[in-house]
Amino acid sequence: MSEEPRSEEEPGFMAGLIAEASSPLNLVLLVLCSFLIYRLLGFGSKKDDEDSTPLPPRLPRMKRRDFTVEELKEFDGVLNSEGRILVAVNGKVLDVSAAKQLYGPNAPYSIYAGRDASRGLAKFTLDSAPVEYDDLSDLNPAEMESLREWEAQLTERYFCVGKLLKPGEKPTEYFDEEDSPNKSKASSADTESKKEA
């Protein structure tokens, strides 16, 4: 059996591929795919040392303590020397210093730096945060639910350094390395007596 010669009307594989690729739509798709592969592989991105700015060093973890509204104001990223930023959410004080791009000076949420952000988060507003203690008693159930959702998200992301004190409330004493609250002095005395025995 001998092979039949190809007729001149049947293009070869390469000729067919070139003919298909030369349509305008296919050319646009080919260029787009090539560009995306080029970017995904990291070519063309600026990784030069002179172009990158070094990140500021992370602040050490703050010892747990409680804050009055007045004490919280000192942690707005400007007034304290280390640039630490704290934000109160539903009674918890969170260290958001790692997110200076969000809470630092001139940042989108800088209005909340060193303040209680609860009302603004509950009402989805960036109006000025309250200067005095806000008991949030006038928030409706939907706003309280929204605030609890914000609290859950933010406490998952940022370290809780304490709580926001109500006027006249005494601060919690934090004793051990774990910074767990409400350890009684009696339990630490028991530990000391066990060590002596």
Summary of the structure (lengths in Angstrom):
residues: 197
radius of gyration: 30.5
end to end distance: 103.0
largest distance: 104.8
contacts: 450
relative contact order: 0.11
helix: 38%
strand: 10%
